[in-house]
């Protein structure tokens, strides 16, 4: 299986994956989730590296060594444009999505599942 998505959707889904990986699951399901999280992290590392480089290039250094981009400036508009282009990059994860079957009776909400975005597939609803 392959999960086809965009880099931006993957970055958003990555945050939701962490708490789900922490659930007590069967060994098979836990392995699947851990492997998925590793593959996602490999892809999103590129996004974070590129975004951080944009902030350094377009931002202004602060006293503590971090960088900020002031809203309503040309630099901010440029950052938004370039970050949006970066988020639209197509990505394929060579692994299957999380399914309800994997999660068993784990205490997880529909909102948490929806937050997984392209990393979740409700096979029952797809049938």
Secondary structure, DSSP 8 states (H G I E B T S, - for coil): --EEEEHHHHHHHHHHHHHHHTS---HHHHHHHHHHHHHHHHHHHHHHHHHHHHHHHHSEE-TTS-EE--TTSHHHHHHHHHHHHHHT-EEEESS--B-HHHHTT----HHHHHHTGGGB--HHHH-
